Amino acid sequence: MPKQKTKKAVVKRMKLTKSGKVKRHQAFHSHLLSRRSTKRKRHLRSPVIVEGKFAKTYRKLLGEG
């Protein structure tokens, strides 16, 4: 059976932490920001840890596990 190829689209958007968790950026922070509050925009800047089944799927697409 051949090796699983990594999905390059996922590699560009996600990163793995040292402990193997999947880290991603938040959506809704590219344009039309004038209607959003400063607090909301500030919270959208910080990355998020993906949890649950999504994390397992992304880890597989990244070529880990």
C-alpha positions, 0 to 999 in steps of 0.5 A: 500500500502506498504512503498517504500524500499530504494535502498541500492546501491543509499544510498552508492553513494549519500547523502542528504544535509540539504536542501534536495538536492542530493550530489554525487561524480564525475566519472572518478577519480579511475584509469588511472589518469596519462593522466589527468591534475592536474586541472582536477583531482582537480575538480573531487575531489569535490562533485556535486549537482544532478539537474533536474529529476535525483534529483527527482528520486534519492530522491525517491530511497533514501526514501525521498519523 
